[in-house]
Amino acid sequence: MKLSRLFLALGALSALTLTAQAMRFPFVQVAQDEAPAKPQKSGAATVLTLGTTLLVELDKDESQDFSIELPAGEYTVLVDGKGLNARRVYGGLSVLKRNGSSLAGFNGEFLSWAENITEWRTGKTLSLKSNLAARLRLKNGDETETHYWLTIVPTTKKDFVPLGYSATIKDAVIGTDEGVGGELEHNQSAYYKAVIPAGKWSISVGAKSAGRPFVNVFLKDARGILLNPSGDHLMINGEPNTQKREEKIITLLKPKTFLIQIWSEGTTDTSEERVTYDLTIEKADN
C-alpha cells in the first residue's frame, strides 16, 4: 500500500473570512493565500485538531488514521469526498482507541457513505459525556482514487465549513417569478443556499435536454448534510426536449437555512449531455 499524501487544508476555522454574500447566511470562505502546512504525525496517525480540515488522497481499499483529543461536548464530524476516476464516493470512518483497538460505545463504523455521485458531503453528530482521546480511521471503499476532506467542529459553531472540493455556492431566490438556474454537464452539480421563512413552501426543480435528462436534487441542512435520505431527495427522469418538474412541499415553524445540491447524471443523448435546469421556491398552494 502506498503512503497517502496529506495536506493541511488552509488553517483553522478561525482563519476563515466572511464573504459579502455570507452576511445573510453562515457560509464562510477559506483564505486562499495561505500555503498549506505539512501535517504533524503521531506514530502512524496524523494529528487532527478541532476546527481544522485535512485532505487525504486514498487509493482502492486504502485507509488513513488520525489522532484527536476532544473534551466532553457535542461535535459535528464532516467528510467531503470526490472520486477522481469514478462516479461514486464509497467509504467509512471508524472511532478507535489510540492504539487502534475497538473503543467501547463505537462498535462498527461511526460514519459510512455509499453514494453514486462524483462529489458528496456526509456528516454526523458526535456526543461525548467525557473527554476523548481517540484514533479515527478513514477508509476508501471505492476501486479508484478518491480525495477526502475530514473536519470536526463544535456543534455550536454555526459558520459553514466550506466544501472541500471547492464548489461554488450561489444564492437561491424566493418567489414565483424569481427562480434561478443554468446548465449542467454530465456528472456536474450546482449548489444553492436558501433561508426560507416559516410557512408552507414548494421547492421545485425543472429539467430539460435533447435527450432524456436524469437529474437528482438533494435538500440538505445548513451544514451541508442530507436531512432525510429517504424523503429529501427528488429524482427527475424526463422526456427529450420536454421540461419535467418535480417538487417537495415543506412546512416550517421557523425560518430555516438549506443547502440544495442539484446533480445531473446525464442524458440518453450522448452527443448532447447538457441539461438546462431551474430552481423555484414559492409559497405552496393550500
N, C-alpha and C positions, 0 to 999 in steps of 0.2 A: 504493500500500500504506500503510495507516495505521500510525502509530507504536505499537509494542507497549507495553503498560503493565506496568512491572516493579515488584516489591516485594521487599524483602529479608525472608526468611521467618524472623523471630524469633530471629536470632542464631546464633552458632556452637554446635557440639555441646557445647562445654564449659559452656554455659549451661543445658543440659538438666537436668531434675530427675527423679530416680527416683521412681516411684510405689510404693506398698506391694506391689502385685502384682508389680512388676518385680523384686523381690528374688530371685525364683526363676527369672527369665527376663530376658535382657538387653534389655528394652524400656524406653525412656525417653520422657518426655513433654516437649514444648516448653513453656517458660514462657509462659503466655497473657497476662500482664500487661505485657509489653514491647511498646512501639509499634514497628512495622516501620520501619526506617531506609531512606532513599532510596538505591538502589544507585549506586555510583560508576561513571563511564563512562570508557573509554579509547578515543578515536576513535569508531568505530561499534560497538564491542564493550563489553559490560558486564563489569566486573571480578567474577570469581567466586573466592572464597577457599576454601581447603581446610576442609571441615567446615561450610560454610555452605550453606543451602538458598535458592535463588532461585526465585520464582514468575514465570512469564511467560504472558500471555494472547495466543494466536495465532489469527488468522482463517484462512480457507481458503488453503493454499499459502504462508502467511506464515512467516518464519523470524526467529530472533534469534541474534546472535553474542555469545559470552562469551570473555573473555581470562583465561588462568590460567597460573601458573608453578608447576611441581612439581619437586621434587628426585627423583633416582633412587629407585625403590622400587616397591611394589605397592599399587594403589588399587582401590576399588570405585566404579564410576560408577552412580548410581541416577537413573532418570527415572520420576516418577509422572505419570500422565495422567488427566484427567477430561473426557469430552466433555459439552458443555453442551446440545446440541440433537440429538445422535445417539447411537445405541447402539454406538459403536465408538471406538477410540483408534488412530490411524494416523500414523506419522511416523518420523523418524530423527535421529541425532546423528552429525556428522562431526568429525574432528580435522584441523585445517589449520594451516599456518604462520600466524604473527601477521598477515601481510599478506593472508591469505585464500587463498593458493595451496596446491596439493597438498603434503602432507608425506610424505616417504619413510617407508614402513612402515605407512601408514594409507590405503591405496587404498580407495575406496568409503566407505560408511557404517560407522563403528565399531560402531554400535548401531542397530537398527531394530526396529519393532514394528508389527503389523497385527492388532489384537485386536477381535473383535466383542463388546465389553463396554464398559460405561459408564466404569468406573474400573479402572486397571491399573498395576502396578509392573513395570518391567523393569530389568535391570542387567547389568553385565559387569565383569570384572576387567581393569584396565589395568596392564600390567607395563612399567616403564621401566628400562633399563640405564644411562641418563644423564639429566641434567636436561632438562626440557621446558618451553619457553615457547611456548604454542600458542593458537589460536583455535578454540573449539568452536561449531559451528553447529547449532542445534536447529530442525528444520523440522516444521511441522504438515502432514501429507499428507491430512487429512480435509477434507471440504467445508464443515464448520461450525466454529465457535469451540471451541477446546479449551484448557484450563488445564494447564500443565506445571510440575512442580517438579524442579529439577536439583540434585543433591548429589554431591560427591566426597569420600570419606573414605579414610583408610589402611585397608587390608585387616585390619591388626592391631587396628583399633578394633572392639571386639565389641559396643558398645552399639547397639541397634536404632535406625535412623533412622526417626522417625515417618512414617507415610504422609502425603503432602502434602495429600490430600483429607480428612484428619481422621476416618478411620474408627475406630470403636470396636473394640478387640481384646479378646476375652474369653478366659477360661481353659478349655481342654478338660480333661476328667476321664478318667482311665484306669480301666477296669473294666467288666465285662459289664453291671452294673446301674447304671452311673454316667454314662450318656450325657447330652449336652446338646443343646439345640435351641431351636426357636421358629418364628416365621412370617416369611416374606419376601414383600414386594410385588413386582410386576413390575419387573424390571431392578434388583433390590436385592441387595447382597452382605452376608454375615455373615463375620466373621473370628475365628479361634480360634488360640491359641498352645498348643503341647504340647511337653513334654520327655519323650520316650519312651525307656525304658531299653533296654539291649541285649537282643536276643532276636528271636523271630519274632512279628509283630504283624499284626492285622487292623484296618484303618481303613475303616469303612463309614458310608455316609450313606443314610438313607431319606427319601423324599419322598411327599407325598400332597396332593391338591387335588380340588375339584369337577370340574375339567376335567383333561385330561392334563397333568401337570407336566413342565416341561423345566428340569432343574437341572444345573449344571456344578460340579465340585469340583476345585480346584487345590491340589496338595501342593507347598508352597514351602519354601525353606530359611530359616534364621534371619534372613536379610537381607530376606526377602520376595520372592526371585527364584525363578521356577519351576525346579524341579530338573531335570526332563526333559520337554520339551514334548510328546514323543510317548508317554511312558509314565506320567507322573504327573498324569493328567487323567481324572477319572471323569465319565461322562455318564449322567444318569438321564432316561429317557423312559418315563413311567408311564402307567397307565390311570386313568380317572376313579374317584374315591372308593376307590382301592386303593393301599396303600403299595407302592412299588417301592424296592428296596435294591440298591446296588452297593458292592463292596468292593475295596480294594487291599491286597495282602499285601506286607509289607516285612520284611527281615531286617537287623538292626543288630548290628554287632560292638561298638559302644559307644553310650552314650546320645547322643541327637541331638535338636536343637530344630527344630521345624517351625512354619510359619505356614500355616494351612489357610483357603482362601477358598472359600466356598460361594455361588454366584451363581444366582439364579432368572431364567431367560429369560421366564418367564410360563407361562400355561396356554392350552389351547384354548378355555376358557370365559372370554370377555372380561368377563362380568358378575361373575366371581369370580376375581381374579388372584392371590389369596394362596395361598402354598404352605406347608404345615407340614412341617418337616424335623427330623431328629435326627442327631447325630454320635456314633458309638460307637468307642472304641479299646479293644481287648481282645486277649488272647493268641490267636494263631492256632491252629486245630486242626492237629495233626500229620498 
